[in-house]
Amino acid sequence: MERRNLKVIIVLVAFMFSVVMGAQAQNLGDRKVAYVDLSRIFDEYGKTKEYDAVLEKKHGEYQDARNVKLEKIRDAQAKLALLKEDEKAKLQEQIDKDRNDLLEFDRQQQTDLRKQRDEKIREILLEIEKIVREYAEKEKYALIYNDRVLIYGAKDLDITEKILKLLNVTYLEPADKK
């Protein structure tokens, strides 16, 4: 009985969805609709590429610093077997401290890099949204969808290339012209 009720509910929801979408389509009249490939815009935006290089550099610096700390621990461990018992205990204490410091260093660096990346992604997505909104208003679009919510979109409705060009031209403009 529950399965039958579930089927009825699904059919009703689908029917209501099609009625609403049909009404929306009728309200659009001759107004324009389009979509963009958000992933492609994000990946090919000059600012994203530039930030990826910065992030890669920061990650490399972190890796270098981490390797220095790790090498210090390895060197100490190699010396451990050669020492007397009382010296071994002191060195083992230092190795344990260095390991804990390395773990904290890793945690802090990963947290910092993730936070910086998330902030930059948010900034870039807001810029993309602004350009899409301005383009939609200028070109009199009623709706511009993100391709992630589309099941199907005709290629002639894809304005990704236009938005991408606008974004990169805007990004490359000298600051005094903005």
Residue, then its C-alpha position, 0 to 999 in steps of 0.5 A: m500500500e505504501r508503494r502505491n501511495l509513493k507512486v501516486i505522490i511521484v506522479l502528482v509532483a511530476f504533473m505539478f512540476s510540468v504545469v508550473m514549468g509550462a506556465q513559466a514557459q508561457n510567461l517568458g513569451d519572446r524573452k530569451v533563455a540561455y545557459v552557461d557551463l560554469s565549470r568551464i568558465f571557472d577553469e578558463y577564467g584568467k583569474t582562476k588560472e593565476y590563482d592556481a599558480v599562486l596556490e601551487k607555489k604556496h603548496g610547494e613552499y609548504q612541502d619544502a618546509r615540511n621536508v626540512k622538518l621531516e629530514k630533521i626527524r629522520d636524522a635524529q632517528a638514525k643517531l638514536a641507535l648510536l647513543k647511550e641510554d640517557e642520551k637516547a631518552k633525551l633525543q627520543e623526547q626531542i623526536d617526539k616533540d618534533r613529530n608533534d610539531l610536524l603534525e601541527f604544522d601539517r594541520q595548520q598549513q592545510t587549514d590555511l591553504r583550504k581557507q585561502r582557496d575557499e575564499k578565492i573560489r567564492e570571490i571568483l564565483l561572485e565575479i562570474e555571477k556579476i558578469v552573467r547578471e550584467y550580460a543578462e540585463k544588457e542582452k535582455y535575457a529572462l533566464i540564464y541557467n547554470d549547466r549543472v542544473l540542466i538535464y538538456g540544453a540546446k547548443d544554441l542556448d549555450i552562451t559560455e563562450k561569450i561570458l568567458k570572453l567578457l570575464n577575461v577581457t574585464y580581468l585583463e583590463p588595466a585597473d585605471k580603465k575599470 
